Amino acid sequence: MAVARVCIVVNAWAGACARSGDGLASALRIAFGDAGLEADVRMVGASIFPHAVRAARDAGYDAVVAGGGDGTLQAAARELLGGPVPLGVLPLGTRNHFARDLGIPRDLEAAARVVAALHVRAVDVMTLGDRVILNNSSIGLYPALVRARDRRGRGMRRPRAWSRALVEVLWRFPHYRVRLRTPAGEHDLRTPLVFVGNNEPLLPDGRRARLDSGRLFVCAAPAAGRARLLGAVARALLGRHPAAGLTCAWGTELVIDMPRRHVWVALDGEVRRVRPPLVYRLRPGALQVLAPPAEGP
């Protein structure tokens, strides 16, 4: 039986990658070789990462393995979406939500064995225009937090930067007027936060129980006080019964319109400036990934 050939494309600027230095490429070759794979390792910068994935996709490898965080995996998914070449995942970022939801271990040797098993799962992805979203998107509080952290927290340790950003954003506590169009109808809302998820979080720790349910989840928080809002949103995003007042809906297409020329939008943790209306669409089973079998039905 022929040995499977994989191309490992690593974002050398991702959190764990930048800290590992030159030894990471060697460690990957050893881990994947021990797992029984022939691996070509390419350490690249973020700016050329999509080009490297595209080149690997077209070179006849059995799989393309992307190393980095959620933003890196998002870029890889965009190049592999709808095609036959599966995506392998190396969780080398800070939070690694997509890898966690797939059941990919953070240990390199264990992650290499997952790839070597060559078990392919078809998972849903969400799109916003030409952008591919693996996890979730939001407007309001979270994008404001990220921007405040980047603006005020330069040179600070991460927890302190987030704490300072939280104080600033909660002090300003911005609200937005939005029109939310869902399969169930339209809602005109004044809200500090709209969350759109690719499949909804259902487990107590906030993980998604499924990545192939074929539906999007949207949740808009009420215009309420700070403490009530934070509690309601935390319950909803942890999969618990949301507090009264939250507007939640499901569908394969969701539209958020606002009386603004542009709005800051979080896309898998990355913040981008986008022109409304925001049209989210689901592409069921459009991404082939190498991952352990899904749990449950």
SVG drawing of the C-alpha trace seen along z (x, -y; Angstrom):
<svg xmlns="http://www.w3.org/2000/svg" viewBox="-42 -56 58 58">
<polyline fill="none" stroke="black" stroke-width="0.4" points="0.0,0.0 1.4,-3.4 2.3,-5.8 0.0,-8.8 1.7,-12.1 0.7,-15.3 1.8,-18.8 2.0,-20.7 1.7,-24.4 2.4,-26.3 1.7,-30.0 5.1,-30.8 3.6,-33.9 0.9,-32.1 1.2,-32.1 2.7,-28.7 4.7,-28.6 6.4,-31.9 7.4,-30.7 8.7,-27.4 11.3,-28.7 13.2,-26.6 12.7,-23.4 9.0,-23.1 9.6,-22.0 11.9,-19.3 9.5,-18.2 6.7,-18.0 8.7,-15.9 9.5,-13.4 5.9,-13.3 4.3,-12.7 7.0,-10.3 6.4,-8.3 2.7,-8.3 3.5,-6.6 3.1,-9.6 5.4,-11.2 5.3,-14.9 6.5,-18.0 6.7,-20.8 6.5,-24.4 6.9,-27.3 5.5,-30.4 4.5,-33.9 0.8,-34.9 0.8,-37.0 1.7,-34.1 0.0,-31.4 -3.1,-31.2 -0.8,-30.9 1.1,-28.1 -2.1,-26.2 -3.3,-26.7 0.0,-25.4 -0.1,-22.3 -3.8,-21.7 -2.8,-21.6 0.3,-19.5 -1.4,-16.1 -1.0,-15.5 -3.4,-13.3 -4.1,-16.1 -3.1,-19.6 -2.4,-20.1 -2.7,-23.6 -0.8,-24.7 -2.0,-27.8 -5.0,-29.3 -8.6,-29.8 -7.7,-32.7 -5.0,-30.5 -7.4,-27.5 -10.0,-29.9 -7.6,-30.9 -6.8,-27.3 -10.5,-26.4 -11.1,-29.1 -8.6,-27.5 -9.9,-23.9 -13.7,-24.6 -15.8,-22.4 -12.9,-20.4 -11.7,-16.8 -8.5,-17.5 -9.1,-17.2 -7.9,-19.7 -5.8,-18.4 -5.6,-20.5 -2.6,-21.4 -3.9,-23.5 -0.9,-25.9 -2.8,-29.1 -4.0,-30.7 -7.6,-29.5 -8.0,-26.9 -11.8,-26.7 -12.3,-24.8 -9.7,-22.2 -11.3,-21.8 -14.8,-21.3 -13.4,-18.7 -11.7,-16.8 -8.1,-17.5 -5.6,-17.1 -3.0,-19.9 -0.2,-17.4 1.8,-17.2 2.2,-13.4 -1.4,-12.8 -2.6,-15.3 -0.3,-13.6 -2.0,-10.3 -5.4,-11.8 -4.2,-12.9 -2.6,-9.5 -6.0,-7.8 -7.3,-9.6 -10.8,-9.7 -12.7,-12.3 -15.6,-14.3 -17.7,-16.7 -18.5,-19.8 -20.5,-22.9 -19.0,-26.4 -20.6,-29.8 -19.9,-32.6 -20.2,-36.3 -19.8,-37.5 -16.5,-35.9 -15.3,-35.4 -15.3,-31.9 -16.2,-31.5 -15.5,-28.3 -16.8,-29.2 -18.8,-32.3 -19.2,-36.0 -20.5,-38.9 -21.1,-42.6 -21.1,-44.9 -19.4,-44.2 -16.8,-41.6 -15.4,-43.5 -15.3,-46.6 -13.3,-44.6 -10.8,-43.4 -10.3,-46.8 -9.9,-48.3 -7.4,-45.6 -5.3,-46.3 -5.5,-50.1 -4.9,-50.3 -3.1,-47.1 0.1,-47.3 3.0,-46.0 0.8,-44.6 0.4,-40.9 -2.8,-39.4 -5.0,-39.2 -4.2,-42.8 -4.9,-44.0 -8.3,-42.2 -9.2,-43.6 -8.4,-47.2 -10.4,-46.7 -13.4,-45.3 -13.5,-48.3 -13.4,-50.7 -16.1,-49.0 -18.5,-48.5 -18.1,-52.1 -19.1,-53.2 -21.6,-50.3 -22.5,-51.0 -25.9,-49.9 -26.8,-49.4 -30.1,-49.5 -30.3,-46.4 -32.9,-44.7 -32.5,-41.0 -34.1,-38.9 -34.4,-35.2 -36.6,-32.4 -39.0,-33.1 -39.5,-36.7 -37.9,-40.2 -37.0,-41.7 -36.1,-45.4 -33.8,-45.6 -31.7,-47.9 -28.9,-45.7 -25.3,-45.8 -24.4,-42.4 -25.5,-40.1 -23.9,-36.6 -24.0,-34.3 -22.8,-30.8 -21.9,-28.1 -24.0,-25.4 -25.0,-26.4 -23.0,-25.8 -24.8,-23.1 -22.3,-21.6 -21.8,-23.0 -18.3,-24.3 -19.5,-26.1 -18.3,-23.6 -20.5,-22.7 -21.9,-19.2 -22.2,-19.0 -20.5,-20.7 -22.9,-19.3 -26.4,-20.2 -27.0,-22.2 -28.1,-25.4 -26.9,-28.7 -27.7,-30.1 -28.2,-33.8 -28.7,-35.4 -29.3,-39.1 -29.0,-40.5 -31.6,-42.9 -30.9,-46.5 -30.5,-45.8 -28.1,-46.7 -24.6,-45.5 -24.9,-42.8 -28.1,-41.3 -26.7,-41.4 -23.4,-39.7 -25.3,-37.0 -27.8,-36.4 -25.2,-36.2 -23.0,-33.9 -25.9,-31.5 -26.8,-31.5 -23.3,-31.0 -22.7,-28.2 -25.7,-26.3 -27.9,-26.9 -31.4,-28.2 -31.1,-31.8 -32.6,-34.5 -35.9,-36.2 -35.4,-38.9 -32.8,-37.3 -33.9,-37.0 -32.7,-33.7 -33.3,-32.0 -32.0,-29.4 -31.7,-29.1 -29.5,-28.6 -29.4,-32.3 -29.5,-35.3 -29.3,-39.0 -28.3,-41.8 -29.0,-45.3 -28.0,-48.5 -28.3,-52.2 -24.5,-52.5 -22.0,-52.7 -19.7,-50.3 -19.6,-48.1 -16.8,-46.3 -17.4,-42.6 -15.7,-39.7 -15.0,-36.7 -13.5,-33.8 -11.9,-36.3 -10.5,-38.5 -12.1,-41.9 -12.9,-43.4 -14.7,-46.5 -17.7,-45.4 -20.5,-47.3 -24.0,-46.3 -26.2,-44.4 -24.4,-41.4 -25.7,-38.3 -24.6,-35.0 -25.1,-31.8 -24.5,-28.2 -22.7,-25.7 -23.6,-22.3 -20.8,-19.7 -18.7,-21.9 -15.3,-21.3 -13.6,-17.9 -11.6,-17.6 -9.4,-14.9 -10.8,-14.4 -11.9,-11.7 -15.4,-10.4 -18.2,-12.7 -19.7,-11.8 -23.4,-11.1 -26.0,-11.0"/>
</svg>
